[in-house]
């Protein structure tokens, strides 16, 4: 089938090739803040913390050294990277900021937004979780319909795994990123406890497999016990839930179990006891010897008490 000839526009007739090529290049423009809209469903919170205050001081003294990134959208622009820089400019009552304007599809915009923000320090687990989930969904849309029996996170028609692409531009493995995405299954109050470091990351991943109704019961159990589950407790709850045996009663029983880090230990500096052992004695041999010595000493005390009682 013969291709239709391209019709020259007025721009083509009255501009040089160099000018037309230049028009396609990315440009740093000075844009009004009011024209820069936040990225839709932006998962990274902009809070007035020490980091933002330092950024404000830096911009006050040196200006914005790295332009924000945005794409044209409607009558204005959508920020891809630079939400904190915009917030700092607003604090300084600036009207404009430098922005690199780049044409992007919705999927490209999501991937760029996540990659530009997730490497920052002090990113909350919940922020990473929803950011990685957005990136995964964007990669799936880019890849198209996955093959039958393909991996869980999707494979495109060329056999490129989305989970591998998911880990690009990240210092975390695809497996770790998938575990972060699991956190999006937690109910908000429990996810908040993860952000506040009341619940560790690994137990939180296990708890994410509980249905929301059971998570709500767990929240009440944690409040009643004034404690949070350890990894082994979270794994046990997940297992009981899968067997259909997890209810409020069994949940409380699991929460009452003594955690390994709650058991009391007696520690004796090696320097104080090493003279009693041969040089190559193992820690287990030392422990067994000390326990036997304590038993023998206790028997001696009992014999002494019996003699004194006669």
Buried (B, 14 or more C-beta within 10 A) or exposed (E): EEEEEEEEEEEEEEEEEEEEEEEEEEEEBEBEBEBBBEBEEBBBEBEEEEEBEEBBEBBEEEEBEEBBBBBEBEEBBBBBBBBBBBBBBEBEEBEBBBBBBBEBEEBBBBBBBBBBBBEEEEBBBBBBBBBBBBBBBBBBBBBEEBEEEBEEBBBBEEEEBBBEBBBEBBEBEBEBBBBBBBBBBBBEEBBBBBBEEEBBBEBBBBBBBBEEEBBBBBBEBBEEEEBBBBBBBBBBBBEBBEEEEBEEEBBBEBBEEEBEEEEEEEEEEEEEEEEEBEEEEEEEEBEEBBEEEEEEEEEEEEEEEEEEEE
